[in-house]
Amino acid sequence: MSDFRFELTDEEKQYLKSLVVMAISSGLGIGDAPHTPPEPPTQKLREHLGAFVTLKLHDSLRGCIGNVYGTGELYRTVWDMALSAAFRDPRFPPLTEGEFHAMEYEISILGPIEPCPDPAQVEVGRHGLIMRRGGRSGLLLPQVPVEWKWNRETFLAQTCAKAGLPRNSWKEPATEIYWFEAEVF
């Protein structure tokens, strides 16, 4: 796997963080938030990369939506994923204004997604995983196994479960395993 060396400056990270707040404020109709993202400060934020926005409320997941493959400019993707995590995650009702003021959020910028040559090479905390088999697919970001204190095998099994597959499916040749790295902040 090629090392993911996409690094953002503090200014770029701050801009993306402000986009999350602006997007959700706009969706809630709070204040004078713009209805489209302001222009990014650097060209790097126009690159086509995948991104996830994760929302938490009192240390519990409150929404997480992402675009895996980067089908548009990064800054627009972060804006759209913030709106989706807040208002369109099918696991949760739409975020309320009261929750908005208490929420925490995390942005994950995804590197290239490549076939994993050997599950034994998966490093907890470094790699995110995608499991695919038949019409099923599941993804877990690199920070998830760290938060849950999982080892490699549990991470692989939980990614299968996320795809709706039996937990040991990662051991079967018919299951496709992909990995990626991410810049998380």
VMD Tcl script that builds the backbone (N, CA, C; Angstrom):
set m [mol new atoms 555]
animate dup $m
set s [atomselect $m all]
$s set {name element resname resid chain x y z} {
  {N N MET 1 A 0.850 -1.179 0.000}
  {CA C MET 1 A 0.000 0.000 0.000}
  {C C MET 1 A 0.885 1.228 0.000}
  {N N SER 2 A 0.546 2.159 -0.879}
  {CA C SER 2 A 1.292 3.407 -0.875}
  {C C SER 2 A 0.870 4.214 0.343}
  {N N ASP 3 A 1.844 4.817 1.005}
  {CA C ASP 3 A 1.524 5.623 2.175}
  {C C ASP 3 A 0.716 6.835 1.738}
  {N N PHE 4 A -0.317 7.144 2.477}
  {CA C PHE 4 A -1.157 8.295 2.191}
  {C C PHE 4 A -0.487 9.511 2.804}
  {N N ARG 5 A 0.015 10.381 1.981}
  {CA C ARG 5 A 0.768 11.532 2.464}
  {C C ARG 5 A 0.020 12.843 2.232}
  {N N PHE 6 A -1.286 12.779 2.164}
  {CA C PHE 6 A -2.076 13.993 2.024}
  {C C PHE 6 A -2.115 14.672 3.378}
  {N N GLU 7 A -1.479 15.815 3.491}
  {CA C GLU 7 A -1.461 16.525 4.762}
  {C C GLU 7 A -2.032 17.911 4.559}
  {N N LEU 8 A -2.809 18.327 5.510}
  {CA C LEU 8 A -3.425 19.642 5.462}
  {C C LEU 8 A -2.724 20.581 6.434}
  {N N THR 9 A -2.674 21.853 6.064}
  {CA C THR 9 A -2.145 22.861 6.982}
  {C C THR 9 A -3.208 23.135 8.050}
  {N N ASP 10 A -2.803 23.803 9.118}
  {CA C ASP 10 A -3.765 24.185 10.150}
  {C C ASP 10 A -4.866 25.062 9.563}
  {N N GLU 11 A -4.500 25.961 8.629}
  {CA C GLU 11 A -5.484 26.841 7.990}
  {C C GLU 11 A -6.511 26.018 7.202}
  {N N GLU 12 A -6.032 25.018 6.474}
  {CA C GLU 12 A -6.944 24.179 5.685}
  {C C GLU 12 A -7.863 23.355 6.582}
  {N N LYS 13 A -7.312 22.821 7.658}
  {CA C LYS 13 A -8.144 22.060 8.602}
  {C C LYS 13 A -9.198 22.961 9.230}
  {N N GLN 14 A -8.792 24.160 9.620}
  {CA C GLN 14 A -9.732 25.100 10.239}
  {C C GLN 14 A -10.841 25.471 9.255}
  {N N TYR 15 A -10.472 25.688 8.000}
  {CA C TYR 15 A -11.473 25.997 6.970}
  {C C TYR 15 A -12.481 24.848 6.853}
  {N N LEU 16 A -11.995 23.605 6.774}
  {CA C LEU 16 A -12.907 22.458 6.646}
  {C C LEU 16 A -13.773 22.299 7.891}
  {N N LYS 17 A -13.194 22.529 9.069}
  {CA C LYS 17 A -13.986 22.461 10.297}
  {C C LYS 17 A -15.089 23.527 10.282}
  {N N SER 18 A -14.741 24.722 9.820}
  {CA C SER 18 A -15.757 25.780 9.768}
  {C C SER 18 A -16.848 25.431 8.762}
  {N N LEU 19 A -16.486 24.704 7.692}
  {CA C LEU 19 A -17.498 24.279 6.711}
  {C C LEU 19 A -18.547 23.377 7.348}
  {N N VAL 20 A -18.094 22.466 8.220}
  {CA C VAL 20 A -19.038 21.559 8.886}
  {C C VAL 20 A -20.051 22.376 9.686}
  {N N VAL 21 A -19.557 23.331 10.452}
  {CA C VAL 21 A -20.434 24.153 11.281}
  {C C VAL 21 A -21.364 25.001 10.408}
  {N N MET 22 A -20.816 25.619 9.353}
  {CA C MET 22 A -21.636 26.444 8.462}
  {C C MET 22 A -22.722 25.631 7.767}
  {N N ALA 23 A -22.343 24.447 7.271}
  {CA C ALA 23 A -23.304 23.613 6.547}
  {C C ALA 23 A -24.474 23.230 7.457}
  {N N ILE 24 A -24.158 22.772 8.659}
  {CA C ILE 24 A -25.219 22.335 9.577}
  {C C ILE 24 A -26.042 23.540 10.047}
  {N N SER 25 A -25.383 24.679 10.298}
  {CA C SER 25 A -26.114 25.898 10.659}
  {C C SER 25 A -27.091 26.278 9.555}
  {N N SER 26 A -26.609 26.192 8.317}
  {CA C SER 26 A -27.454 26.500 7.170}
  {C C SER 26 A -28.643 25.542 7.112}
  {N N GLY 27 A -28.390 24.254 7.318}
  {CA C GLY 27 A -29.456 23.260 7.297}
  {C C GLY 27 A -30.490 23.472 8.390}
  {N N LEU 28 A -30.045 24.019 9.518}
  {CA C LEU 28 A -30.955 24.292 10.634}
  {C C LEU 28 A -31.614 25.670 10.523}
  {N N GLY 29 A -31.112 26.500 9.601}
  {CA C GLY 29 A -31.635 27.854 9.468}
  {C C GLY 29 A -31.199 28.770 10.598}
  {N N ILE 30 A -30.023 28.525 11.154}
  {CA C ILE 30 A -29.500 29.319 12.271}
  {C C ILE 30 A -28.625 30.453 11.733}
  {N N GLY 31 A -28.862 31.656 12.213}
  {CA C GLY 31 A -27.985 32.775 11.884}
  {C C GLY 31 A -27.953 33.086 10.406}
  {N N ASP 32 A -26.808 33.594 9.978}
  {CA C ASP 32 A -26.667 34.004 8.579}
  {C C ASP 32 A -25.699 33.087 7.832}
  {N N ALA 33 A -25.744 31.796 8.130}
  {CA C ALA 33 A -24.852 30.833 7.472}
  {C C ALA 33 A -25.146 30.804 5.974}
  {N N PRO 34 A -24.102 30.732 5.150}
  {CA C PRO 34 A -24.324 30.662 3.700}
  {C C PRO 34 A -24.977 29.338 3.313}
  {N N HIS 35 A -25.620 29.322 2.160}
  {CA C HIS 35 A -26.273 28.100 1.687}
  {C C HIS 35 A -25.376 27.284 0.753}
  {N N THR 36 A -24.212 27.822 0.458}
  {CA C THR 36 A -23.207 27.099 -0.330}
  {C C THR 36 A -21.855 27.350 0.334}
  {N N PRO 37 A -20.916 26.433 0.154}
  {CA C PRO 37 A -19.619 26.625 0.820}
  {C C PRO 37 A -18.838 27.793 0.228}
  {N N PRO 38 A -18.192 28.581 1.081}
  {CA C PRO 38 A -17.326 29.642 0.567}
  {C C PRO 38 A -16.106 29.039 -0.136}
  {N N GLU 39 A -15.522 29.800 -1.026}
  {CA C GLU 39 A -14.360 29.334 -1.786}
  {C C GLU 39 A -13.234 28.926 -0.835}
  {N N PRO 40 A -12.527 27.827 -1.158}
  {CA C PRO 40 A -11.433 27.361 -0.280}
  {C C PRO 40 A -10.207 28.253 -0.397}
  {N N PRO 41 A -9.394 28.286 0.667}
  {CA C PRO 41 A -8.201 29.130 0.656}
  {C C PRO 41 A -7.051 28.578 -0.193}
  {N N THR 42 A -7.091 27.273 -0.525}
  {CA C THR 42 A -5.991 26.678 -1.300}
  {C C THR 42 A -6.534 25.725 -2.364}
  {N N GLN 43 A -5.713 25.477 -3.364}
  {CA C GLN 43 A -6.076 24.542 -4.439}
  {C C GLN 43 A -6.163 23.099 -3.933}
  {N N LYS 44 A -5.402 22.775 -2.891}
  {CA C LYS 44 A -5.401 21.410 -2.356}
  {C C LYS 44 A -6.814 20.976 -1.968}
  {N N LEU 45 A -7.619 21.932 -1.506}
  {CA C LEU 45 A -8.980 21.614 -1.067}
  {C C LEU 45 A -9.935 21.410 -2.238}
  {N N ARG 46 A -9.422 21.565 -3.450}
  {CA C ARG 46 A -10.210 21.290 -4.659}
  {C C ARG 46 A -9.931 19.891 -5.222}
  {N N GLU 47 A -8.977 19.188 -4.615}
  {CA C GLU 47 A -8.664 17.831 -5.079}
  {C C GLU 47 A -9.872 16.923 -4.880}
  {N N HIS 48 A -9.953 15.900 -5.698}
  {CA C HIS 48 A -11.052 14.939 -5.609}
  {C C HIS 48 A -10.631 13.792 -4.705}
  {N N LEU 49 A -11.050 13.878 -3.438}
  {CA C LEU 49 A -10.742 12.847 -2.446}
  {C C LEU 49 A -12.010 12.506 -1.681}
  {N N GLY 50 A -12.088 11.282 -1.204}
  {CA C GLY 50 A -13.212 10.879 -0.368}
  {C C GLY 50 A -13.107 11.526 0.997}
  {N N ALA 51 A -14.259 11.708 1.638}
  {CA C ALA 51 A -14.282 12.305 2.976}
  {C C ALA 51 A -15.501 11.819 3.736}
  {N N PHE 52 A -15.337 11.716 5.055}
  {CA C PHE 52 A -16.430 11.380 5.963}
  {C C PHE 52 A -16.535 12.472 7.009}
  {N N VAL 53 A -17.761 12.751 7.424}
  {CA C VAL 53 A -17.997 13.628 8.565}
  {C C VAL 53 A -18.732 12.789 9.605}
  {N N THR 54 A -18.153 12.756 10.807}
  {CA C THR 54 A -18.723 12.001 11.927}
  {C C THR 54 A -19.178 12.982 12.986}
  {N N LEU 55 A -20.419 12.837 13.421}
  {CA C LEU 55 A -20.969 13.685 14.482}
  {C C LEU 55 A -21.144 12.847 15.737}
  {N N LYS 56 A -20.789 13.426 16.870}
  {CA C LYS 56 A -20.974 12.745 18.155}
  {C C LYS 56 A -21.679 13.683 19.117}
  {N N LEU 57 A -22.480 13.091 19.955}
  {CA C LEU 57 A -23.186 13.827 20.997}
  {C C LEU 57 A -22.966 13.080 22.297}
  {N N HIS 58 A -22.323 13.729 23.261}
  {CA C HIS 58 A -22.005 13.098 24.551}
  {C C HIS 58 A -21.262 11.773 24.343}
  {N N ASP 59 A -20.258 11.784 23.482}
  {CA C ASP 59 A -19.399 10.641 23.173}
  {C C ASP 59 A -20.109 9.486 22.480}
  {N N SER 60 A -21.325 9.707 22.007}
  {CA C SER 60 A -22.047 8.669 21.263}
  {C C SER 60 A -22.235 9.114 19.821}
  {N N LEU 61 A -22.152 8.159 18.901}
  {CA C LEU 61 A -22.353 8.456 17.489}
  {C C LEU 61 A -23.715 9.094 17.281}
  {N N ARG 62 A -23.750 10.180 16.509}
  {CA C ARG 62 A -25.005 10.869 16.210}
  {C C ARG 62 A -25.239 11.000 14.708}
  {N N GLY 63 A -24.226 10.637 13.921}
  {CA C GLY 63 A -24.339 10.666 12.465}
  {C C GLY 63 A -22.973 10.484 11.856}
  {N N CYS 64 A -22.913 9.748 10.760}
  {CA C CYS 64 A -21.648 9.572 10.043}
  {C C CYS 64 A -21.972 9.200 8.611}
  {N N ILE 65 A -21.598 10.086 7.711}
  {CA C ILE 65 A -21.845 9.863 6.288}
  {C C ILE 65 A -20.586 10.264 5.534}
  {N N GLY 66 A -20.283 9.526 4.484}
  {CA C GLY 66 A -19.112 9.869 3.693}
  {C C GLY 66 A -19.265 9.521 2.235}
  {N N ASN 67 A -18.332 10.050 1.480}
  {CA C ASN 67 A -18.195 9.747 0.067}
  {C C ASN 67 A -16.840 9.066 -0.060}
  {N N VAL 68 A -16.855 7.803 -0.372}
  {CA C VAL 68 A -15.646 6.989 -0.338}
  {C C VAL 68 A -14.636 7.373 -1.416}
  {N N TYR 69 A -15.105 7.633 -2.618}
  {CA C TYR 69 A -14.188 7.742 -3.743}
  {C C TYR 69 A -13.854 9.151 -4.211}
  {N N GLY 70 A -14.369 10.166 -3.591}
  {CA C GLY 70 A -13.995 11.519 -3.988}
  {C C GLY 70 A -14.463 11.863 -5.378}
  {N N THR 71 A -15.748 11.953 -5.564}
  {CA C THR 71 A -16.316 12.234 -6.883}
  {C C THR 71 A -16.435 13.732 -7.151}
  {N N GLY 72 A -15.994 14.561 -6.211}
  {CA C GLY 72 A -16.040 16.007 -6.397}
  {C C GLY 72 A -14.944 16.664 -5.590}
  {N N GLU 73 A -14.918 17.983 -5.640}
  {CA C GLU 73 A -13.898 18.730 -4.918}
  {C C GLU 73 A -14.058 18.507 -3.410}
  {N N LEU 74 A -12.938 18.354 -2.728}
  {CA C LEU 74 A -12.936 18.008 -1.311}
  {C C LEU 74 A -13.778 18.961 -0.473}
  {N N TYR 75 A -13.639 20.263 -0.678}
  {CA C TYR 75 A -14.373 21.199 0.175}
  {C C TYR 75 A -15.880 21.055 -0.014}
  {N N ARG 76 A -16.334 20.780 -1.234}
  {CA C ARG 76 A -17.765 20.569 -1.476}
  {C C ARG 76 A -18.227 19.235 -0.882}
  {N N THR 77 A -17.358 18.240 -0.960}
  {CA C THR 77 A -17.686 16.934 -0.373}
  {C C THR 77 A -17.870 17.062 1.128}
  {N N VAL 78 A -16.975 17.771 1.809}
  {CA C VAL 78 A -17.092 17.940 3.265}
  {C C VAL 78 A -18.399 18.673 3.596}
  {N N TRP 79 A -18.722 19.711 2.849}
  {CA C TRP 79 A -19.983 20.447 3.054}
  {C C TRP 79 A -21.181 19.487 2.929}
  {N N ASP 80 A -21.210 18.741 1.837}
  {CA C ASP 80 A -22.330 17.823 1.587}
  {C C ASP 80 A -22.412 16.709 2.632}
  {N N MET 81 A -21.255 16.170 3.054}
  {CA C MET 81 A -21.263 15.085 4.028}
  {C C MET 81 A -21.681 15.591 5.411}
  {N N ALA 82 A -21.357 16.845 5.729}
  {CA C ALA 82 A -21.807 17.427 7.000}
  {C C ALA 82 A -23.330 17.500 7.021}
  {N N LEU 83 A -23.919 17.970 5.923}
  {CA C LEU 83 A -25.383 18.027 5.833}
  {C C LEU 83 A -25.989 16.630 5.915}
  {N N SER 84 A -25.385 15.696 5.217}
  {CA C SER 84 A -25.912 14.321 5.216}
  {C C SER 84 A -25.796 13.676 6.596}
  {N N ALA 85 A -24.654 13.866 7.266}
  {CA C ALA 85 A -24.479 13.281 8.607}
  {C C ALA 85 A -25.488 13.867 9.588}
  {N N ALA 86 A -25.784 15.153 9.456}
  {CA C ALA 86 A -26.696 15.813 10.388}
  {C C ALA 86 A -28.163 15.520 10.101}
  {N N PHE 87 A -28.503 15.396 8.823}
  {CA C PHE 87 A -29.924 15.354 8.473}
  {C C PHE 87 A -30.384 14.129 7.677}
  {N N ARG 88 A -29.437 13.325 7.168}
  {CA C ARG 88 A -29.852 12.222 6.306}
  {C C ARG 88 A -29.269 10.860 6.671}
  {N N ASP 89 A -28.628 10.745 7.831}
  {CA C ASP 89 A -28.151 9.431 8.259}
  {C C ASP 89 A -29.387 8.628 8.663}
  {N N PRO 90 A -29.676 7.522 7.953}
  {CA C PRO 90 A -30.924 6.791 8.210}
  {C C PRO 90 A -31.001 6.156 9.608}
  {N N ARG 91 A -29.892 6.119 10.324}
  {CA C ARG 91 A -29.888 5.534 11.663}
  {C C ARG 91 A -30.395 6.493 12.733}
  {N N PHE 92 A -30.512 7.782 12.386}
  {CA C PHE 92 A -30.841 8.800 13.380}
  {C C PHE 92 A -31.872 9.777 12.829}
  {N N PRO 93 A -32.659 10.391 13.743}
  {CA C PRO 93 A -33.528 11.487 13.286}
  {C C PRO 93 A -32.660 12.697 12.936}
  {N N PRO 94 A -33.189 13.664 12.187}
  {CA C PRO 94 A -32.405 14.860 11.870}
  {C C PRO 94 A -31.922 15.567 13.139}
  {N N LEU 95 A -30.729 16.110 13.060}
  {CA C LEU 95 A -30.126 16.836 14.179}
  {C C LEU 95 A -30.992 18.048 14.532}
  {N N THR 96 A -31.115 18.325 15.808}
  {CA C THR 96 A -31.880 19.491 16.261}
  {C C THR 96 A -30.923 20.621 16.625}
  {N N GLU 97 A -31.481 21.820 16.764}
  {CA C GLU 97 A -30.651 22.964 17.132}
  {C C GLU 97 A -30.011 22.765 18.503}
  {N N GLY 98 A -30.747 22.184 19.440}
  {CA C GLY 98 A -30.194 21.921 20.765}
  {C C GLY 98 A -29.017 20.953 20.703}
  {N N GLU 99 A -29.130 19.922 19.893}
  {CA C GLU 99 A -28.025 18.967 19.733}
  {C C GLU 99 A -26.831 19.623 19.038}
  {N N PHE 100 A -27.122 20.479 18.082}
  {CA C PHE 100 A -26.071 21.152 17.316}
  {C C PHE 100 A -25.098 21.875 18.247}
  {N N HIS 101 A -25.619 22.539 19.257}
  {CA C HIS 101 A -24.771 23.318 20.156}
  {C C HIS 101 A -23.925 22.425 21.065}
  {N N ALA 102 A -24.282 21.150 21.189}
  {CA C ALA 102 A -23.531 20.227 22.046}
  {C C ALA 102 A -22.717 19.208 21.261}
  {N N MET 103 A -22.831 19.209 19.943}
  {CA C MET 103 A -22.183 18.156 19.144}
  {C C MET 103 A -20.683 18.383 19.009}
  {N N GLU 104 A -20.004 17.264 18.810}
  {CA C GLU 104 A -18.600 17.265 18.438}
  {C C GLU 104 A -18.535 16.618 17.068}
  {N N TYR 105 A -17.501 16.908 16.310}
  {CA C TYR 105 A -17.418 16.325 14.975}
  {C C TYR 105 A -15.968 16.018 14.618}
  {N N GLU 106 A -15.853 15.141 13.651}
  {CA C GLU 106 A -14.545 14.702 13.178}
  {C C GLU 106 A -14.635 14.582 11.662}
  {N N ILE 107 A -13.567 14.985 10.995}
  {CA C ILE 107 A -13.494 14.891 9.539}
  {C C ILE 107 A -12.402 13.887 9.196}
  {N N SER 108 A -12.704 12.999 8.265}
  {CA C SER 108 A -11.725 12.018 7.783}
  {C C SER 108 A -11.576 12.202 6.280}
  {N N ILE 109 A -10.360 12.481 5.833}
  {CA C ILE 109 A -10.071 12.606 4.407}
  {C C ILE 109 A -9.422 11.295 3.973}
  {N N LEU 110 A -10.034 10.620 3.006}
  {CA C LEU 110 A -9.579 9.288 2.615}
  {C C LEU 110 A -8.529 9.319 1.519}
  {N N GLY 111 A -7.537 8.461 1.694}
  {CA C GLY 111 A -6.539 8.256 0.661}
  {C C GLY 111 A -7.045 7.251 -0.351}
  {N N PRO 112 A -6.191 6.837 -1.271}
  {CA C PRO 112 A -6.595 5.874 -2.293}
  {C C PRO 112 A -7.075 4.556 -1.676}
  {N N ILE 113 A -8.087 3.981 -2.281}
  {CA C ILE 113 A -8.625 2.689 -1.834}
  {C C ILE 113 A -8.032 1.624 -2.734}
  {N N GLU 114 A -7.378 0.644 -2.106}
  {CA C GLU 114 A -6.654 -0.386 -2.849}
  {C C GLU 114 A -6.999 -1.766 -2.303}
  {N N PRO 115 A -6.877 -2.814 -3.118}
  {CA C PRO 115 A -7.088 -4.165 -2.597}
  {C C PRO 115 A -6.053 -4.470 -1.510}
  {N N CYS 116 A -6.510 -5.090 -0.442}
  {CA C CYS 116 A -5.612 -5.483 0.655}
  {C C CYS 116 A -4.984 -6.821 0.274}
  {N N PRO 117 A -3.664 -6.885 0.136}
  {CA C PRO 117 A -3.024 -8.121 -0.319}
  {C C PRO 117 A -3.030 -9.241 0.716}
  {N N ASP 118 A -3.092 -8.865 2.002}
  {CA C ASP 118 A -3.012 -9.862 3.061}
  {C C ASP 118 A -3.596 -9.267 4.341}
  {N N PRO 119 A -4.689 -9.832 4.865}
  {CA C PRO 119 A -5.294 -9.288 6.085}
  {C C PRO 119 A -4.316 -9.199 7.257}
  {N N ALA 120 A -3.270 -10.007 7.257}
  {CA C ALA 120 A -2.281 -9.962 8.342}
  {C C ALA 120 A -1.496 -8.648 8.331}
  {N N GLN 121 A -1.550 -7.907 7.219}
  {CA C GLN 121 A -0.837 -6.631 7.116}
  {C C GLN 121 A -1.671 -5.441 7.611}
  {N N VAL 122 A -2.941 -5.674 7.914}
  {CA C VAL 122 A -3.805 -4.588 8.387}
  {C C VAL 122 A -3.301 -4.096 9.744}
  {N N GLU 123 A -3.107 -2.788 9.862}
  {CA C GLU 123 A -2.652 -2.178 11.118}
  {C C GLU 123 A -3.794 -1.371 11.722}
  {N N VAL 124 A -4.170 -1.748 12.941}
  {CA C VAL 124 A -5.202 -1.014 13.672}
  {C C VAL 124 A -4.702 0.413 13.901}
  {N N GLY 125 A -5.561 1.379 13.590}
  {CA C GLY 125 A -5.206 2.778 13.757}
  {C C GLY 125 A -4.591 3.405 12.517}
  {N N ARG 126 A -4.112 2.589 11.602}
  {CA C ARG 126 A -3.544 3.106 10.359}
  {C C ARG 126 A -4.489 2.906 9.179}
  {N N HIS 127 A -5.074 1.733 9.085}
  {CA C HIS 127 A -5.896 1.395 7.927}
  {C C HIS 127 A -7.386 1.454 8.227}
  {N N GLY 128 A -8.138 1.898 7.242}
  {CA C GLY 128 A -9.577 1.724 7.222}
  {C C GLY 128 A -9.846 0.542 6.309}
  {N N LEU 129 A -11.009 -0.082 6.461}
  {CA C LEU 129 A -11.319 -1.282 5.682}
  {C C LEU 129 A -12.672 -1.192 4.999}
  {N N ILE 130 A -12.733 -1.867 3.852}
  {CA C ILE 130 A -13.999 -2.089 3.151}
  {C C ILE 130 A -14.074 -3.577 2.848}
  {N N MET 131 A -15.182 -4.191 3.197}
  {CA C MET 131 A -15.442 -5.594 2.858}
  {C C MET 131 A -16.551 -5.611 1.812}
  {N N ARG 132 A -16.368 -6.444 0.778}
  {CA C ARG 132 A -17.382 -6.582 -0.268}
  {C C ARG 132 A -17.561 -8.046 -0.619}
  {N N ARG 133 A -18.834 -8.395 -0.773}
  {CA C ARG 133 A -19.141 -9.750 -1.237}
  {C C ARG 133 A -20.565 -9.733 -1.755}
  {N N GLY 134 A -20.720 -10.222 -2.984}
  {CA C GLY 134 A -22.040 -10.160 -3.588}
  {C C GLY 134 A -22.449 -8.700 -3.679}
  {N N GLY 135 A -23.657 -8.392 -3.296}
  {CA C GLY 135 A -24.125 -7.009 -3.324}
  {C C GLY 135 A -23.933 -6.279 -2.019}
  {N N ARG 136 A -23.181 -6.871 -1.100}
  {CA C ARG 136 A -23.008 -6.273 0.227}
  {C C ARG 136 A -21.648 -5.601 0.345}
  {N N SER 137 A -21.642 -4.514 1.107}
  {CA C SER 137 A -20.406 -3.782 1.320}
  {C C SER 137 A -20.481 -3.065 2.664}
  {N N GLY 138 A -19.360 -3.007 3.377}
  {CA C GLY 138 A -19.297 -2.290 4.644}
  {C C GLY 138 A -17.941 -1.637 4.810}
  {N N LEU 139 A -17.921 -0.463 5.430}
  {CA C LEU 139 A -16.698 0.302 5.615}
  {C C LEU 139 A -16.572 0.719 7.076}
  {N N LEU 140 A -15.354 0.624 7.592}
  {CA C LEU 140 A -15.031 1.188 8.900}
  {C C LEU 140 A -13.775 2.042 8.755}
  {N N LEU 141 A -13.831 3.243 9.312}
  {CA C LEU 141 A -12.711 4.177 9.262}
  {C C LEU 141 A -11.586 3.724 10.200}
  {N N PRO 142 A -10.352 4.198 9.975}
  {CA C PRO 142 A -9.206 3.752 10.787}
  {C C PRO 142 A -9.346 4.018 12.282}
  {N N GLN 143 A -10.074 5.051 12.669}
  {CA C GLN 143 A -10.179 5.390 14.083}
  {C C GLN 143 A -11.158 4.498 14.843}
  {N N VAL 144 A -12.044 3.794 14.137}
  {CA C VAL 144 A -13.068 2.987 14.805}
  {C C VAL 144 A -12.467 1.876 15.677}
  {N N PRO 145 A -11.546 1.051 15.173}
  {CA C PRO 145 A -11.024 -0.014 16.045}
  {C C PRO 145 A -10.221 0.522 17.224}
  {N N VAL 146 A -9.648 1.706 17.069}
  {CA C VAL 146 A -8.906 2.314 18.185}
  {C C VAL 146 A -9.892 2.714 19.279}
  {N N GLU 147 A -10.998 3.369 18.872}
  {CA C GLU 147 A -12.013 3.806 19.836}
  {C C GLU 147 A -12.606 2.626 20.606}
  {N N TRP 148 A -12.779 1.497 19.922}
  {CA C TRP 148 A -13.399 0.317 20.537}
  {C C TRP 148 A -12.370 -0.655 21.114}
  {N N LYS 149 A -11.080 -0.312 20.974}
  {CA C LYS 149 A -9.988 -1.155 21.486}
  {C C LYS 149 A -10.021 -2.568 20.892}
  {N N TRP 150 A -10.238 -2.620 19.576}
  {CA C TRP 150 A -10.266 -3.893 18.863}
  {C C TRP 150 A -8.865 -4.274 18.406}
  {N N ASN 151 A -8.620 -5.563 18.323}
  {CA C ASN 151 A -7.406 -6.043 17.672}
  {C C ASN 151 A -7.715 -6.216 16.174}
  {N N ARG 152 A -6.724 -6.638 15.401}
  {CA C ARG 152 A -6.883 -6.772 13.945}
  {C C ARG 152 A -8.029 -7.724 13.586}
  {N N GLU 153 A -8.078 -8.885 14.213}
  {CA C GLU 153 A -9.108 -9.868 13.848}
  {C C GLU 153 A -10.510 -9.360 14.167}
  {N N THR 154 A -10.660 -8.679 15.284}
  {CA C THR 154 A -11.967 -8.118 15.632}
  {C C THR 154 A -12.347 -7.029 14.639}
  {N N PHE 155 A -11.385 -6.215 14.237}
  {CA C PHE 155 A -11.616 -5.160 13.240}
  {C C PHE 155 A -12.091 -5.774 11.920}
  {N N LEU 156 A -11.407 -6.805 11.467}
  {CA C LEU 156 A -11.811 -7.488 10.228}
  {C C LEU 156 A -13.217 -8.072 10.371}
  {N N ALA 157 A -13.500 -8.721 11.504}
  {CA C ALA 157 A -14.809 -9.335 11.742}
  {C C ALA 157 A -15.911 -8.272 11.817}
  {N N GLN 158 A -15.631 -7.158 12.478}
  {CA C GLN 158 A -16.634 -6.100 12.606}
  {C C GLN 158 A -16.918 -5.415 11.270}
  {N N THR 159 A -15.908 -5.335 10.416}
  {CA C THR 159 A -16.133 -4.762 9.089}
  {C C THR 159 A -17.028 -5.693 8.271}
  {N N CYS 160 A -16.837 -6.987 8.422}
  {CA C CYS 160 A -17.749 -7.956 7.778}
  {C C CYS 160 A -19.174 -7.758 8.302}
  {N N ALA 161 A -19.312 -7.639 9.617}
  {CA C ALA 161 A -20.634 -7.454 10.215}
  {C C ALA 161 A -21.284 -6.177 9.690}
  {N N LYS 162 A -20.490 -5.119 9.534}
  {CA C LYS 162 A -21.020 -3.853 9.004}
  {C C LYS 162 A -21.575 -4.048 7.595}
  {N N ALA 163 A -20.973 -4.972 6.840}
  {CA C ALA 163 A -21.437 -5.277 5.483}
  {C C ALA 163 A -22.628 -6.234 5.484}
  {N N GLY 164 A -23.013 -6.713 6.665}
  {CA C GLY 164 A -24.109 -7.679 6.732}
  {C C GLY 164 A -23.667 -9.083 6.366}
  {N N LEU 165 A -22.372 -9.327 6.501}
  {CA C LEU 165 A -21.792 -10.631 6.182}
  {C C LEU 165 A -21.481 -11.372 7.485}
  {N N PRO 166 A -21.365 -12.697 7.423}
  {CA C PRO 166 A -20.903 -13.419 8.605}
  {C C PRO 166 A -19.534 -12.884 9.034}
  {N N ARG 167 A -19.296 -12.854 10.331}
  {CA C ARG 167 A -18.090 -12.228 10.881}
  {C C ARG 167 A -16.778 -12.842 10.384}
  {N N ASN 168 A -16.791 -14.090 10.005}
  {CA C ASN 168 A -15.548 -14.726 9.538}
  {C C ASN 168 A -15.395 -14.674 8.016}
  {N N SER 169 A -16.231 -13.914 7.341}
  {CA C SER 169 A -16.183 -13.833 5.874}
  {C C SER 169 A -14.855 -13.312 5.353}
  {N N TRP 170 A -14.141 -12.541 6.163}
  {CA C TRP 170 A -12.862 -11.994 5.707}
  {C C TRP 170 A -11.850 -13.084 5.403}
  {N N LYS 171 A -12.072 -14.285 5.933}
  {CA C LYS 171 A -11.156 -15.399 5.704}
  {C C LYS 171 A -11.444 -16.133 4.398}
  {N N GLU 172 A -12.564 -15.828 3.753}
  {CA C GLU 172 A -12.987 -16.551 2.554}
  {C C GLU 172 A -12.551 -15.817 1.291}
  {N N PRO 173 A -12.043 -16.562 0.307}
  {CA C PRO 173 A -11.535 -15.934 -0.925}
  {C C PRO 173 A -12.587 -15.126 -1.697}
  {N N ALA 174 A -13.856 -15.447 -1.553}
  {CA C ALA 174 A -14.897 -14.721 -2.288}
  {C C ALA 174 A -15.133 -13.318 -1.737}
  {N N THR 175 A -14.627 -13.034 -0.544}
  {CA C THR 175 A -14.797 -11.705 0.053}
  {C C THR 175 A -13.640 -10.816 -0.382}
  {N N GLU 176 A -14.000 -9.675 -0.955}
  {CA C GLU 176 A -12.991 -8.694 -1.368}
  {C C GLU 176 A -12.699 -7.787 -0.175}
  {N N ILE 177 A -11.416 -7.586 0.105}
  {CA C ILE 177 A -10.998 -6.704 1.193}
  {C C ILE 177 A -10.199 -5.556 0.578}
  {N N TYR 178 A -10.622 -4.334 0.908}
  {CA C TYR 178 A -9.910 -3.135 0.463}
  {C C TYR 178 A -9.454 -2.373 1.695}
  {N N TRP 179 A -8.361 -1.655 1.539}
  {CA C TRP 179 A -7.883 -0.838 2.636}
  {C C TRP 179 A -7.514 0.542 2.144}
  {N N PHE 180 A -7.420 1.463 3.101}
  {CA C PHE 180 A -7.068 2.842 2.800}
  {C C PHE 180 A -6.531 3.471 4.081}
  {N N GLU 181 A -5.893 4.625 3.914}
  {CA C GLU 181 A -5.463 5.420 5.051}
  {C C GLU 181 A -6.260 6.718 5.029}
  {N N ALA 182 A -6.234 7.445 6.119}
  {CA C ALA 182 A -7.006 8.686 6.187}
  {C C ALA 182 A -6.293 9.718 7.057}
  {N N GLU 183 A -6.528 10.969 6.725}
  {CA C GLU 183 A -6.124 12.102 7.565}
  {C C GLU 183 A -7.348 12.432 8.397}
  {N N VAL 184 A -7.241 12.265 9.715}
  {CA C VAL 184 A -8.389 12.431 10.610}
  {C C VAL 184 A -8.124 13.599 11.566}
  {N N PHE 185 A -9.084 14.504 11.641}
  {CA C PHE 185 A -8.943 15.651 12.560}
  {C C PHE 185 A -10.306 16.144 13.004}
}
mol reanalyze $m
mol bondsrecalc $m
mol representation Tube
mol addrep $m
